[in-house]
Amino acid sequence: MYTAMSQRETEPVFLDDIDRRILSELQQDGRMTNVELAKRAGISPPPCLRRVRRLEEAGYIQGYHAQTGAQRLGWQIAFFAIVGLESQKQAVLDSFEALVASWPEVRECHMIRGGGDFLLKLVARDAAHENQLTARLTGAPNVAKVQTLQTIRTSRSLPGVPIERNHG
């Protein structure tokens, strides 16, 4: 996974159509070779590699990972939890985020507005594990309310974001 941080991440970088094509292709297949990426982007490999490095340094590419088969690995249940806290003081919010960041079953944590304070995506091995996780959440410090939503099926789960062409 690419995790190097750069001062350039705060500086805006102009993205041309080739940069956007590179981002789109890598978002779909982060394992392709630079030669294949260059071919798809319509440029030669050396400038393609320079562009990828620039996009990494600027924070447009934040990592590379394998998308694993959750059920094949024994994670039979995916569910969401909407968590309401007793207080929205920064220390309480930070403490809750730190707590759930230490749980490997919590795959996503989003602070939200309207209907709760956090939305979590969790995985569980079975129904008993899901119940244990829910009990851990409801018993966590400063947690006032937990609503869980179990997924029945996932019909769409795309990585990243839409990569649009420059407008203007």
Contacts in CASP RR format, 6 or more apart in sequence:
PFRMAT RR
TARGET T0000
AUTHOR 0000-0000-0000
METHOD contacts of the structure
MODEL  1
MYTAMSQRETEPVFLDDIDRRILSELQQDGRMTNVELAKRAGISPPPCLR
RVRRLEEAGYIQGYHAQTGAQRLGWQIAFFAIVGLESQKQAVLDSFEALV
ASWPEVRECHMIRGGGDFLLKLVARDAAHENQLTARLTGAPNVAKVQTLQ
TIRTSRSLPGVPIERNHG
1 63 0 8 1.000
1 64 0 8 1.000
1 65 0 8 1.000
2 56 0 8 1.000
2 61 0 8 1.000
2 62 0 8 1.000
2 63 0 8 1.000
2 64 0 8 1.000
3 62 0 8 1.000
3 63 0 8 1.000
4 56 0 8 1.000
4 57 0 8 1.000
6 57 0 8 1.000
6 58 0 8 1.000
6 59 0 8 1.000
8 57 0 8 1.000
8 58 0 8 1.000
8 59 0 8 1.000
9 57 0 8 1.000
9 58 0 8 1.000
9 59 0 8 1.000
11 58 0 8 1.000
13 54 0 8 1.000
13 55 0 8 1.000
13 58 0 8 1.000
13 60 0 8 1.000
15 23 0 8 1.000
15 60 0 8 1.000
15 166 0 8 1.000
16 166 0 8 1.000
17 165 0 8 1.000
17 166 0 8 1.000
18 41 0 8 1.000
18 42 0 8 1.000
18 43 0 8 1.000
18 51 0 8 1.000
19 51 0 8 1.000
19 55 0 8 1.000
19 60 0 8 1.000
20 163 0 8 1.000
20 164 0 8 1.000
20 165 0 8 1.000
20 166 0 8 1.000
21 40 0 8 1.000
21 41 0 8 1.000
21 42 0 8 1.000
22 37 0 8 1.000
22 41 0 8 1.000
22 48 0 8 1.000
22 51 0 8 1.000
22 52 0 8 1.000
22 55 0 8 1.000
23 55 0 8 1.000
23 60 0 8 1.000
23 61 0 8 1.000
23 163 0 8 1.000
24 163 0 8 1.000
25 32 0 8 1.000
25 37 0 8 1.000
25 40 0 8 1.000
25 41 0 8 1.000
26 32 0 8 1.000
26 37 0 8 1.000
26 52 0 8 1.000
26 61 0 8 1.000
27 159 0 8 1.000
27 160 0 8 1.000
27 163 0 8 1.000
28 159 0 8 1.000
30 64 0 8 1.000
31 64 0 8 1.000
32 40 0 8 1.000
34 45 0 8 1.000
34 48 0 8 1.000
34 49 0 8 1.000
34 52 0 8 1.000
35 45 0 8 1.000
37 48 0 8 1.000
37 52 0 8 1.000
38 44 0 8 1.000
38 45 0 8 1.000
38 47 0 8 1.000
38 48 0 8 1.000
38 49 0 8 1.000
41 48 0 8 1.000
41 51 0 8 1.000
43 51 0 8 1.000
52 61 0 8 1.000
55 61 0 8 1.000
56 63 0 8 1.000
67 159 0 8 1.000
70 78 0 8 1.000
70 123 0 8 1.000
74 125 0 8 1.000
75 123 0 8 1.000
75 124 0 8 1.000
75 125 0 8 1.000
76 124 0 8 1.000
76 125 0 8 1.000
76 126 0 8 1.000
77 123 0 8 1.000
77 124 0 8 1.000
77 125 0 8 1.000
77 126 0 8 1.000
77 127 0 8 1.000
77 129 0 8 1.000
77 130 0 8 1.000
77 150 0 8 1.000
77 151 0 8 1.000
78 121 0 8 1.000
78 122 0 8 1.000
78 123 0 8 1.000
78 124 0 8 1.000
78 150 0 8 1.000
78 151 0 8 1.000
78 154 0 8 1.000
79 121 0 8 1.000
79 122 0 8 1.000
79 123 0 8 1.000
79 124 0 8 1.000
79 130 0 8 1.000
79 148 0 8 1.000
79 149 0 8 1.000
79 150 0 8 1.000
79 151 0 8 1.000
80 119 0 8 1.000
80 120 0 8 1.000
80 121 0 8 1.000
80 122 0 8 1.000
80 148 0 8 1.000
80 149 0 8 1.000
80 151 0 8 1.000
81 118 0 8 1.000
81 119 0 8 1.000
81 120 0 8 1.000
81 122 0 8 1.000
81 134 0 8 1.000
81 137 0 8 1.000
81 146 0 8 1.000
81 147 0 8 1.000
81 148 0 8 1.000
81 149 0 8 1.000
82 112 0 8 1.000
82 115 0 8 1.000
82 116 0 8 1.000
82 118 0 8 1.000
82 119 0 8 1.000
82 145 0 8 1.000
82 146 0 8 1.000
82 147 0 8 1.000
82 148 0 8 1.000
82 149 0 8 1.000
83 96 0 8 1.000
83 116 0 8 1.000
83 117 0 8 1.000
83 118 0 8 1.000
83 119 0 8 1.000
83 120 0 8 1.000
83 137 0 8 1.000
83 143 0 8 1.000
83 145 0 8 1.000
83 146 0 8 1.000
84 115 0 8 1.000
84 116 0 8 1.000
84 117 0 8 1.000
84 118 0 8 1.000
84 143 0 8 1.000
84 144 0 8 1.000
84 145 0 8 1.000
84 146 0 8 1.000
85 92 0 8 1.000
85 93 0 8 1.000
85 96 0 8 1.000
85 117 0 8 1.000
85 118 0 8 1.000
85 142 0 8 1.000
85 143 0 8 1.000
85 144 0 8 1.000
86 92 0 8 1.000
86 142 0 8 1.000
86 143 0 8 1.000
86 144 0 8 1.000
87 142 0 8 1.000
88 117 0 8 1.000
92 142 0 8 1.000
93 111 0 8 1.000
93 117 0 8 1.000
95 141 0 8 1.000
95 142 0 8 1.000
96 117 0 8 1.000
96 118 0 8 1.000
96 140 0 8 1.000
96 141 0 8 1.000
96 142 0 8 1.000
96 143 0 8 1.000
97 109 0 8 1.000
97 111 0 8 1.000
97 118 0 8 1.000
99 140 0 8 1.000
99 141 0 8 1.000
100 106 0 8 1.000
100 109 0 8 1.000
100 118 0 8 1.000
100 120 0 8 1.000
101 109 0 8 1.000
103 122 0 8 1.000
103 133 0 8 1.000
103 136 0 8 1.000
105 122 0 8 1.000
105 123 0 8 1.000
105 124 0 8 1.000
105 129 0 8 1.000
105 133 0 8 1.000
106 120 0 8 1.000
106 121 0 8 1.000
106 122 0 8 1.000
107 121 0 8 1.000
107 122 0 8 1.000
107 123 0 8 1.000
108 119 0 8 1.000
108 120 0 8 1.000
108 121 0 8 1.000
109 118 0 8 1.000
109 119 0 8 1.000
109 120 0 8 1.000
110 118 0 8 1.000
110 119 0 8 1.000
110 120 0 8 1.000
111 117 0 8 1.000
111 118 0 8 1.000
112 118 0 8 1.000
112 119 0 8 1.000
116 145 0 8 1.000
120 137 0 8 1.000
122 130 0 8 1.000
122 133 0 8 1.000
124 130 0 8 1.000
124 132 0 8 1.000
124 133 0 8 1.000
130 148 0 8 1.000
130 150 0 8 1.000
134 146 0 8 1.000
134 148 0 8 1.000
137 143 0 8 1.000
137 146 0 8 1.000
138 146 0 8 1.000
END
